[in-house]
Amino acid sequence: MLMQRNKSLLLYSAMVVTLGMSACTPTHHVRGNFVKEEKIEAVTVGQDSQYDVIQKLGSPTTKATFDPLIWYYIGQTTEKRGILDHEITDEQIVRVTFAENGLVENVEIVDTERLDLPYEREKTHTSGNEMTFMKQFLGNLGRFNTENMQE
């Protein structure tokens, strides 16, 4: 009986440890469009049009806000461990610039150096009244129209 209890305890302990270890396994997510080097080299500056670039690289991830002649192909790989925030493990940004005549002017891989800015979890103070429950409750006394309430 004691031997059977020890075996089941060992089995349950092994299951808990296994599940605990698998919960901390990182999950990887690929987002966006990672363009291969061969495809980037296939784009010919001064010869390919926007249609040709779409055929070779696919649709751009985004276009520049103030200049529709600049296209970006953005790809990211992120890793998440347990309850921690996502961490970017790999990133690629390709910028394709077109001339006014619609032909490719420049294709370059953009430097992806980032500043690691910490998140600020506190709220920004705003001016105005900060009403407590009692201020709201007492402030509403006498504001109701008693003439309409009698009807």
Order of alpha helices (4+ residues) and beta strands (2+ residues): alpha-beta-alpha-alpha-beta-beta-beta-beta-alpha-alpha
